[in-house]
């Protein structure tokens, strides 16, 4: 039989020391492993938080930037519209004043009797050509009756020359034009059922409607925003 030898105190102490050293080494390695894992997890979590915060900041900045851009666009649009309205209003005032002054000056035409007689003759002829009837009546201001009678004679003579037939034109003294009107005549045919308004006031209204686009271009230039031209 083999004999079992008891360990001496020194041997026991040595074994305990070895075991203690081994356990300590294991503990240190484990602690280091835990620390490394904790550092790694901290770094991952930290990176994740940084990305989240960065994304939140970027989102907030983008939202505020869009809000600021939209606010700026609205402000620009508002200012632009107000400026455009002011410009259009000023232009319309100028056009209104232009036609108002033209209306005031129309009455001056009748002051030059010779020139006015020629104008009336052409207005009567225009109506006669358009109506193409044998008998016509004209309405005029009472103050113009004398010059209108002379214009009628001239118109009848020229009408006969151009059309080779007679036309009889008389003044409708029962229904004169208002004395406050600027002048001109209204030519009526078919017993007064059809008439052509060749008064100065009516001509100015037509001019205001028909010639307004070209007057705008002359005064203010072409509108660059228009896609279509007349």
C-alpha positions as CSV (number, residue, x, y, z in Angstrom):
1,X,0.0,0.0,0.0
2,X,1.1,3.6,-0.8
3,X,1.5,5.9,2.0
4,X,-0.4,9.3,2.2
5,X,1.9,12.0,3.4
6,X,0.3,14.9,5.1
7,X,1.2,18.4,3.8
8,X,3.3,20.5,6.0
9,X,2.2,23.9,7.0
10,X,4.5,25.5,4.5
11,X,3.2,23.4,1.8
12,X,-0.4,24.3,2.7
13,X,0.5,28.0,2.8
14,X,2.1,27.7,-0.6
15,X,-0.9,25.9,-2.1
16,X,-3.2,28.6,-0.6
17,X,-1.1,31.3,-2.0
18,X,-1.2,29.7,-5.5
19,X,-5.0,29.3,-5.3
20,X,-5.4,32.9,-4.1
21,X,-3.2,34.2,-6.9
22,X,-5.2,32.1,-9.5
23,X,-8.5,33.4,-8.1
24,X,-7.2,37.0,-8.1
25,X,-6.0,36.6,-11.7
26,X,-9.3,35.2,-12.7
27,X,-11.1,38.0,-11.0
28,X,-8.9,40.6,-12.6
29,X,-9.5,39.1,-16.0
30,X,-13.2,38.9,-15.5
31,X,-13.3,42.5,-14.2
32,X,-11.3,43.7,-17.2
33,X,-13.6,41.8,-19.5
34,X,-16.6,43.4,-17.8
35,X,-15.0,46.8,-18.0
36,X,-14.2,46.4,-21.7
37,X,-17.8,45.2,-22.4
38,X,-19.2,48.1,-20.4
39,X,-16.9,50.6,-22.3
40,X,-18.1,49.1,-25.6
41,X,-21.7,49.3,-24.6
42,X,-21.3,52.8,-23.3
43,X,-19.6,53.8,-26.6
44,X,-22.4,52.3,-28.6
45,X,-25.1,53.9,-26.4
46,X,-23.3,57.2,-26.5
47,X,-23.0,57.0,-30.3
48,X,-26.7,56.2,-30.6
49,X,-27.7,59.1,-28.3
50,X,-25.4,61.4,-30.3
51,X,-27.0,60.3,-33.6
52,X,-30.5,60.7,-32.1
53,X,-29.7,64.2,-30.8
54,X,-28.0,65.2,-34.0
55,X,-31.0,63.9,-36.0
56,X,-33.4,65.8,-33.7
57,X,-31.3,69.0,-34.0
58,X,-31.2,68.6,-37.8
59,X,-34.9,68.0,-38.0
60,X,-35.6,71.0,-35.8
61,X,-33.3,73.1,-37.8
62,X,-34.8,71.9,-41.1
63,X,-38.3,72.6,-39.7
64,X,-37.3,76.1,-38.5
65,X,-35.5,76.8,-41.8
66,X,-38.6,75.8,-43.8
67,X,-40.8,77.9,-41.6
68,X,-38.4,80.9,-42.0
69,X,-38.3,80.3,-45.8
70,X,-42.0,80.1,-46.0
71,X,-42.4,83.2,-43.8
72,X,-39.9,85.0,-46.0
73,X,-41.7,84.0,-49.2
74,X,-45.1,85.1,-47.8
75,X,-43.5,88.5,-46.8
76,X,-42.0,88.9,-50.2
77,X,-45.3,88.0,-51.9
78,X,-47.2,90.4,-49.7
79,X,-44.8,93.2,-50.4
80,X,-44.8,92.4,-54.1
81,X,-48.6,92.3,-54.3
82,X,-48.9,95.6,-52.4
83,X,-46.3,97.2,-54.7
84,X,-48.1,95.9,-57.8
85,X,-51.4,97.1,-56.5
86,X,-49.9,100.6,-55.8
87,X,-48.4,100.7,-59.3
88,X,-51.6,99.6,-61.0
89,X,-53.6,102.1,-58.9
90,X,-51.2,104.9,-59.9
91,X,-51.4,103.9,-63.6
92,X,-55.2,103.7,-63.5
93,X,-55.3,107.2,-61.9
94,X,-53.1,108.5,-64.7
95,X,-55.3,106.9,-67.4
96,X,-58.4,108.2,-65.8
97,X,-56.9,111.7,-65.6
98,X,-55.8,111.4,-69.2
99,X,-59.3,110.6,-70.5
100,X,-60.8,113.2,-68.2
101,X,-58.6,115.9,-69.6
102,X,-59.4,114.6,-73.1
103,X,-63.1,114.9,-72.3
104,X,-62.6,118.5,-71.1
105,X,-60.7,119.4,-74.3
106,X,-63.4,117.9,-76.6
107,X,-65.7,120.9,-76.1
108,X,-62.9,123.1,-77.4
109,X,-63.2,121.5,-80.9
110,X,-66.6,123.2,-81.5
111,X,-65.1,126.6,-80.8
112,X,-63.3,126.5,-84.2
113,X,-66.4,126.6,-86.4
114,X,-64.6,125.8,-89.7
115,X,-62.8,122.8,-88.3
116,X,-66.0,121.7,-86.4
117,X,-68.1,121.8,-89.5
118,X,-65.6,119.5,-91.3
119,X,-65.7,117.1,-88.4
120,X,-69.5,117.1,-88.3
121,X,-69.7,116.5,-92.1
122,X,-67.5,113.4,-91.7
123,X,-69.5,112.1,-88.7
124,X,-72.8,112.5,-90.7
125,X,-71.3,110.8,-93.8
126,X,-70.1,107.9,-91.6
127,X,-73.6,107.4,-90.4
128,X,-75.1,107.8,-93.8
129,X,-72.8,105.1,-95.3
130,X,-73.5,102.7,-92.5
131,X,-77.3,103.1,-92.5
132,X,-77.7,103.4,-96.4
133,X,-81.1,105.0,-96.3
134,X,-82.7,107.8,-98.3
135,X,-83.9,109.8,-95.3
136,X,-82.0,110.4,-92.1
137,X,-82.3,112.6,-89.0
138,X,-79.6,113.9,-86.8
139,X,-79.6,115.0,-83.2
140,X,-77.3,117.8,-82.2
141,X,-77.0,120.5,-79.5
142,X,-79.2,123.6,-80.2
143,X,-76.1,125.8,-80.1
144,X,-74.7,123.7,-83.0
145,X,-77.7,123.9,-85.3
146,X,-76.3,126.5,-87.7
147,X,-73.0,124.7,-88.2
148,X,-74.8,121.3,-88.4
149,X,-77.0,122.6,-91.2
150,X,-73.9,123.6,-93.2
151,X,-72.3,120.2,-92.4
152,X,-75.4,118.5,-93.7
153,X,-75.3,120.3,-97.0
154,X,-71.6,119.3,-97.4
155,X,-72.3,115.7,-96.4
156,X,-75.3,115.4,-98.8
157,X,-73.2,116.7,-101.7
158,X,-70.3,114.4,-101.0
159,X,-72.6,111.4,-100.5
160,X,-74.2,112.0,-103.9
161,X,-70.7,112.1,-105.4
162,X,-69.5,108.9,-103.8
163,X,-72.7,106.8,-103.8
164,X,-74.4,108.3,-106.8
165,X,-77.7,108.7,-105.1
166,X,-79.4,111.3,-102.9
167,X,-79.8,111.3,-99.2
168,X,-82.0,113.7,-97.2
169,X,-80.7,114.6,-93.8
170,X,-82.7,116.8,-91.4
171,X,-82.2,117.9,-87.8
172,X,-84.5,116.4,-85.2
173,X,-85.2,119.6,-83.3
174,X,-87.7,117.9,-81.0
175,X,-84.9,115.9,-79.3
176,X,-81.7,117.9,-79.1
177,X,-78.5,116.7,-77.5
178,X,-77.9,118.0,-73.9
179,X,-76.1,121.4,-73.9
180,X,-73.7,119.9,-71.5
181,X,-72.5,117.4,-74.0
182,X,-69.2,117.9,-75.9
183,X,-70.6,118.0,-79.4
184,X,-71.0,115.7,-82.3
185,X,-74.2,114.1,-83.7
186,X,-76.4,111.1,-83.5
187,X,-77.6,109.9,-86.9
188,X,-80.9,108.0,-87.0
189,X,-82.7,106.0,-89.7
190,X,-85.7,103.8,-90.1
191,X,-87.9,106.2,-88.3
192,X,-85.5,106.5,-85.4
193,X,-85.4,102.8,-84.7
194,X,-81.7,102.5,-85.7
195,X,-79.2,105.1,-84.8
196,X,-75.4,105.6,-84.8
197,X,-74.0,107.6,-81.9
198,X,-71.3,109.8,-83.2
199,X,-71.2,112.2,-80.4
200,X,-67.7,113.2,-79.0
201,X,-68.6,111.8,-75.6
202,X,-69.5,108.4,-77.1
203,X,-66.4,108.4,-79.3
204,X,-64.2,109.0,-76.3
205,X,-65.9,106.1,-74.5
206,X,-65.1,103.8,-77.4
207,X,-61.6,105.1,-77.6
208,X,-61.2,104.4,-73.8
209,X,-62.2,100.8,-74.4
210,X,-60.6,100.0,-77.7
211,X,-57.4,102.0,-77.5
212,X,-56.7,101.4,-73.9
213,X,-54.3,98.5,-74.4
214,X,-52.1,100.4,-76.9
215,X,-52.2,103.5,-74.7
216,X,-51.0,101.4,-71.8
217,X,-48.1,100.1,-73.9
218,X,-47.2,103.6,-75.1
219,X,-47.2,105.0,-71.5
220,X,-45.9,102.1,-69.5
221,X,-44.3,99.7,-72.0
222,X,-45.1,96.0,-72.7
223,X,-46.2,93.9,-69.7
224,X,-43.5,91.2,-69.5
225,X,-45.9,88.9,-67.5
226,X,-48.4,88.6,-70.4
227,X,-48.2,85.3,-72.2
228,X,-50.4,86.3,-75.1
229,X,-50.5,89.5,-77.2
230,X,-53.4,91.1,-78.9
